[in-house]
Amino acid sequence: MPGSAHARLTIEFDLSADPIAGVVHDGSAGTGRAFTGWMALTGLIEDTLDAARRDGPPRPQAEPGRDPR
């Protein structure tokens, strides 16, 4: 969602895990962060969204032949 105030997260769940476990991907770094348990999942979601807010929305791409200023 370039240019918007949205963030996209992908969560992979390990269906055989007990308690809940998996990996949260934020889509920008290409790597994920593992979690085990509901509190860890919630913490990763909050951390990832905080980082996205801090970094701000992506800057729009300049069109070819146009001055990006």
BADOKE-124195 format. One record per atom (N, C-alpha, C): residue number from 1; residue in three letters; x, y, z. Coordinates in nm, 2 decimals. Example, Ala and Ser with C-alpha at 12.3 -4.5 7.8 and 13.67 -1.06 7.14 Angstrom:
+-----+-----+--------+--------+--------+
|   k |   r |      X |      Y |      Z |
+-----+-----+--------+--------+--------+
|   1 | ALA |   1.32 |  -0.57 |   0.78 |
|   1 | ALA |   1.23 |  -0.45 |   0.78 |
|   1 | ALA |   1.32 |  -0.33 |   0.78 |
|   2 | SER |   1.28 |  -0.22 |   0.71 |
|   2 | SER |   1.37 |  -0.11 |   0.71 |
|   2 | SER |   1.29 |   0.00 |   0.79 |
+-----+-----+--------+--------+--------+
//
This chain:
+-----+-----+--------+--------+--------+
|   k |   r |      X |      Y |      Z |
+-----+-----+--------+--------+--------+
|   1 | MET |   0.08 |  -0.12 |   0.00 |
|   1 | MET |   0.00 |   0.00 |   0.00 |
|   1 | MET |   0.09 |   0.12 |   0.00 |
|   2 | PRO |   0.17 |   0.14 |  -0.10 |
|   2 | PRO |   0.26 |   0.25 |  -0.10 |
|   2 | PRO |   0.19 |   0.38 |  -0.10 |
|   3 | GLY |   0.24 |   0.48 |  -0.02 |
|   3 | GLY |   0.19 |   0.61 |  -0.01 |
|   3 | GLY |   0.07 |   0.62 |   0.08 |
|   4 | SER |   0.03 |   0.51 |   0.15 |
|   4 | SER |  -0.08 |   0.51 |   0.24 |
|   4 | SER |  -0.03 |   0.50 |   0.38 |
|   5 | ALA |  -0.12 |   0.52 |   0.47 |
|   5 | ALA |  -0.09 |   0.51 |   0.62 |
|   5 | ALA |  -0.13 |   0.37 |   0.67 |
|   6 | HIS |  -0.09 |   0.27 |   0.59 |
|   6 | HIS |  -0.12 |   0.13 |   0.63 |
|   6 | HIS |   0.00 |   0.05 |   0.64 |
|   7 | ALA |   0.00 |  -0.06 |   0.71 |
|   7 | ALA |   0.11 |  -0.15 |   0.72 |
|   7 | ALA |   0.05 |  -0.29 |   0.69 |
|   8 | ARG |   0.14 |  -0.37 |   0.63 |
|   8 | ARG |   0.09 |  -0.51 |   0.60 |
|   8 | ARG |   0.19 |  -0.61 |   0.68 |
|   9 | LEU |   0.13 |  -0.70 |   0.75 |
|   9 | LEU |   0.20 |  -0.80 |   0.82 |
|   9 | LEU |   0.15 |  -0.93 |   0.77 |
|  10 | THR |   0.25 |  -1.03 |   0.77 |
|  10 | THR |   0.21 |  -1.17 |   0.74 |
|  10 | THR |   0.25 |  -1.25 |   0.86 |
|  11 | ILE |   0.16 |  -1.33 |   0.90 |
|  11 | ILE |   0.19 |  -1.42 |   1.02 |
|  11 | ILE |   0.18 |  -1.56 |   0.97 |
|  12 | GLU |   0.29 |  -1.64 |   0.99 |
|  12 | GLU |   0.29 |  -1.78 |   0.96 |
|  12 | GLU |   0.28 |  -1.85 |   1.09 |
|  13 | PHE |   0.18 |  -1.94 |   1.10 |
|  13 | PHE |   0.15 |  -2.02 |   1.22 |
|  13 | PHE |   0.20 |  -2.16 |   1.21 |
|  14 | ASP |   0.27 |  -2.21 |   1.31 |
|  14 | ASP |   0.31 |  -2.35 |   1.32 |
|  14 | ASP |   0.19 |  -2.42 |   1.38 |
|  15 | LEU |   0.12 |  -2.50 |   1.29 |
|  15 | LEU |  -0.01 |  -2.56 |   1.33 |
|  15 | LEU |   0.01 |  -2.67 |   1.43 |
|  16 | SER |   0.14 |  -2.72 |   1.44 |
|  16 | SER |   0.16 |  -2.83 |   1.54 |
|  16 | SER |   0.21 |  -2.78 |   1.67 |
|  17 | ALA |   0.23 |  -2.65 |   1.69 |
|  17 | ALA |   0.28 |  -2.59 |   1.81 |
|  17 | ALA |   0.18 |  -2.58 |   1.92 |
|  18 | ASP |   0.22 |  -2.60 |   2.04 |
|  18 | ASP |   0.13 |  -2.58 |   2.16 |
|  18 | ASP |   0.22 |  -2.53 |   2.27 |
|  19 | PRO |   0.22 |  -2.41 |   2.31 |
|  19 | PRO |   0.13 |  -2.30 |   2.27 |
|  19 | PRO |   0.15 |  -2.25 |   2.13 |
|  20 | ILE |   0.07 |  -2.16 |   2.09 |
|  20 | ILE |   0.07 |  -2.10 |   1.95 |
|  20 | ILE |   0.22 |  -2.05 |   1.93 |
|  21 | ALA |   0.26 |  -2.07 |   1.80 |
|  21 | ALA |   0.40 |  -2.03 |   1.76 |
|  21 | ALA |   0.40 |  -2.00 |   1.61 |
|  22 | GLY |   0.50 |  -1.92 |   1.57 |
|  22 | GLY |   0.51 |  -1.89 |   1.43 |
|  22 | GLY |   0.61 |  -1.78 |   1.41 |
|  23 | VAL |   0.59 |  -1.71 |   1.29 |
|  23 | VAL |   0.68 |  -1.60 |   1.25 |
|  23 | VAL |   0.60 |  -1.49 |   1.20 |
|  24 | VAL |   0.63 |  -1.36 |   1.24 |
|  24 | VAL |   0.57 |  -1.24 |   1.19 |
|  24 | VAL |   0.66 |  -1.18 |   1.09 |
|  25 | HIS |   0.61 |  -1.15 |   0.97 |
|  25 | HIS |   0.69 |  -1.08 |   0.86 |
|  25 | HIS |   0.62 |  -0.95 |   0.84 |
|  26 | ASP |   0.71 |  -0.84 |   0.83 |
|  26 | ASP |   0.65 |  -0.71 |   0.81 |
|  26 | ASP |   0.65 |  -0.67 |   0.66 |
|  27 | GLY |   0.70 |  -0.75 |   0.57 |
|  27 | GLY |   0.69 |  -0.72 |   0.43 |
|  27 | GLY |   0.80 |  -0.63 |   0.38 |
|  28 | SER |   0.87 |  -0.56 |   0.46 |
|  28 | SER |   0.97 |  -0.46 |   0.41 |
|  28 | SER |   1.11 |  -0.52 |   0.42 |
|  29 | ALA |   1.14 |  -0.59 |   0.53 |
|  29 | ALA |   1.27 |  -0.63 |   0.56 |
|  29 | ALA |   1.31 |  -0.76 |   0.49 |
|  30 | GLY |   1.21 |  -0.84 |   0.46 |
|  30 | GLY |   1.23 |  -0.97 |   0.40 |
|  30 | GLY |   1.26 |  -1.08 |   0.50 |
|  31 | THR |   1.27 |  -1.05 |   0.62 |
|  31 | THR |   1.30 |  -1.15 |   0.73 |
|  31 | THR |   1.18 |  -1.14 |   0.83 |
|  32 | GLY |   1.17 |  -1.25 |   0.91 |
|  32 | GLY |   1.06 |  -1.25 |   1.00 |
|  32 | GLY |   1.12 |  -1.27 |   1.14 |
|  33 | ARG |   1.03 |  -1.25 |   1.24 |
|  33 | ARG |   1.06 |  -1.26 |   1.38 |
|  33 | ARG |   0.97 |  -1.37 |   1.44 |
|  34 | ALA |   1.04 |  -1.47 |   1.50 |
|  34 | ALA |   0.96 |  -1.58 |   1.56 |
|  34 | ALA |   0.90 |  -1.54 |   1.69 |
|  35 | PHE |   0.79 |  -1.61 |   1.72 |
|  35 | PHE |   0.72 |  -1.59 |   1.85 |
|  35 | PHE |   0.67 |  -1.73 |   1.90 |
|  36 | THR |   0.65 |  -1.73 |   2.03 |
|  36 | THR |   0.59 |  -1.85 |   2.10 |
|  36 | THR |   0.50 |  -1.79 |   2.20 |
|  37 | GLY |   0.37 |  -1.82 |   2.19 |
|  37 | GLY |   0.27 |  -1.77 |   2.29 |
|  37 | GLY |   0.20 |  -1.64 |   2.24 |
|  38 | TRP |   0.08 |  -1.63 |   2.29 |
|  38 | TRP |  -0.01 |  -1.51 |   2.25 |
|  38 | TRP |   0.05 |  -1.38 |   2.29 |
|  39 | MET |   0.12 |  -1.37 |   2.41 |
|  39 | MET |   0.18 |  -1.24 |   2.45 |
|  39 | MET |   0.29 |  -1.20 |   2.36 |
|  40 | ALA |   0.37 |  -1.30 |   2.32 |
|  40 | ALA |   0.49 |  -1.28 |   2.23 |
|  40 | ALA |   0.43 |  -1.23 |   2.09 |
|  41 | LEU |   0.33 |  -1.29 |   2.04 |
|  41 | LEU |   0.27 |  -1.25 |   1.92 |
|  41 | LEU |   0.22 |  -1.11 |   1.92 |
|  42 | THR |   0.14 |  -1.08 |   2.03 |
|  42 | THR |   0.09 |  -0.94 |   2.05 |
|  42 | THR |   0.21 |  -0.84 |   2.05 |
|  43 | GLY |   0.31 |  -0.87 |   2.13 |
|  43 | GLY |   0.43 |  -0.79 |   2.14 |
|  43 | GLY |   0.50 |  -0.76 |   2.00 |
|  44 | LEU |   0.51 |  -0.87 |   1.92 |
|  44 | LEU |   0.57 |  -0.85 |   1.79 |
|  44 | LEU |   0.49 |  -0.76 |   1.70 |
|  45 | ILE |   0.36 |  -0.78 |   1.71 |
|  45 | ILE |   0.27 |  -0.70 |   1.62 |
|  45 | ILE |   0.28 |  -0.55 |   1.67 |
|  46 | GLU |   0.28 |  -0.53 |   1.80 |
|  46 | GLU |   0.30 |  -0.39 |   1.85 |
|  46 | GLU |   0.43 |  -0.33 |   1.81 |
|  47 | ASP |   0.54 |  -0.41 |   1.82 |
|  47 | ASP |   0.67 |  -0.36 |   1.78 |
|  47 | ASP |   0.68 |  -0.33 |   1.63 |
|  48 | THR |   0.62 |  -0.42 |   1.55 |
|  48 | THR |   0.63 |  -0.40 |   1.41 |
|  48 | THR |   0.55 |  -0.27 |   1.37 |
|  49 | LEU |   0.43 |  -0.25 |   1.42 |
|  49 | LEU |   0.35 |  -0.14 |   1.39 |
|  49 | LEU |   0.42 |  -0.01 |   1.44 |
|  50 | ASP |   0.48 |  -0.01 |   1.56 |
|  50 | ASP |   0.55 |   0.11 |   1.61 |
|  50 | ASP |   0.66 |   0.14 |   1.51 |
|  51 | ALA |   0.74 |   0.04 |   1.47 |
|  51 | ALA |   0.85 |   0.07 |   1.37 |
|  51 | ALA |   0.79 |   0.13 |   1.24 |
|  52 | ALA |   0.68 |   0.08 |   1.19 |
|  52 | ALA |   0.62 |   0.13 |   1.07 |
|  52 | ALA |   0.57 |   0.28 |   1.09 |
|  53 | ARG |   0.52 |   0.31 |   1.21 |
|  53 | ARG |   0.48 |   0.45 |   1.24 |
|  53 | ARG |   0.60 |   0.54 |   1.24 |
|  54 | ARG |   0.70 |   0.49 |   1.31 |
|  54 | ARG |   0.82 |   0.57 |   1.32 |
|  54 | ARG |   0.89 |   0.60 |   1.19 |
|  55 | ASP |   0.89 |   0.50 |   1.10 |
|  55 | ASP |   0.95 |   0.52 |   0.97 |
|  55 | ASP |   0.86 |   0.60 |   0.87 |
|  56 | GLY |   0.73 |   0.61 |   0.90 |
|  56 | GLY |   0.64 |   0.68 |   0.82 |
|  56 | GLY |   0.60 |   0.61 |   0.69 |
|  57 | PRO |   0.50 |   0.66 |   0.62 |
|  57 | PRO |   0.46 |   0.60 |   0.50 |
|  57 | PRO |   0.57 |   0.61 |   0.40 |
|  58 | PRO |   0.58 |   0.52 |   0.31 |
|  58 | PRO |   0.68 |   0.52 |   0.20 |
|  58 | PRO |   0.67 |   0.65 |   0.12 |
|  59 | ARG |   0.78 |   0.70 |   0.07 |
|  59 | ARG |   0.78 |   0.82 |  -0.02 |
|  59 | ARG |   0.73 |   0.78 |  -0.16 |
|  60 | PRO |   0.65 |   0.86 |  -0.23 |
|  60 | PRO |   0.61 |   0.82 |  -0.36 |
|  60 | PRO |   0.72 |   0.81 |  -0.46 |
|  61 | GLN |   0.72 |   0.72 |  -0.55 |
|  61 | GLN |   0.82 |   0.71 |  -0.65 |
|  61 | GLN |   0.81 |   0.82 |  -0.75 |
|  62 | ALA |   0.92 |   0.88 |  -0.80 |
|  62 | ALA |   0.92 |   0.98 |  -0.90 |
|  62 | ALA |   0.88 |   0.92 |  -1.03 |
|  63 | GLU |   0.80 |   0.99 |  -1.11 |
|  63 | GLU |   0.77 |   0.94 |  -1.24 |
|  63 | GLU |   0.89 |   0.97 |  -1.34 |
|  64 | PRO |   0.92 |   0.89 |  -1.43 |
|  64 | PRO |   1.02 |   0.91 |  -1.53 |
|  64 | PRO |   1.00 |   1.05 |  -1.60 |
|  65 | GLY |   1.11 |   1.13 |  -1.60 |
|  65 | GLY |   1.09 |   1.26 |  -1.67 |
|  65 | GLY |   1.04 |   1.37 |  -1.59 |
|  66 | ARG |   1.00 |   1.34 |  -1.46 |
|  66 | ARG |   0.95 |   1.44 |  -1.37 |
|  66 | ARG |   1.04 |   1.47 |  -1.26 |
|  67 | ASP |   1.05 |   1.60 |  -1.22 |
|  67 | ASP |   1.13 |   1.64 |  -1.11 |
|  67 | ASP |   1.06 |   1.59 |  -0.98 |
|  68 | PRO |   1.12 |   1.51 |  -0.89 |
|  68 | PRO |   1.06 |   1.46 |  -0.77 |
|  68 | PRO |   1.03 |   1.56 |  -0.67 |
|  69 | ARG |   1.09 |   1.68 |  -0.68 |
|  69 | ARG |   1.06 |   1.79 |  -0.58 |
|  69 | ARG |   0.93 |   1.84 |  -0.60 |
+-----+-----+--------+--------+--------+
//
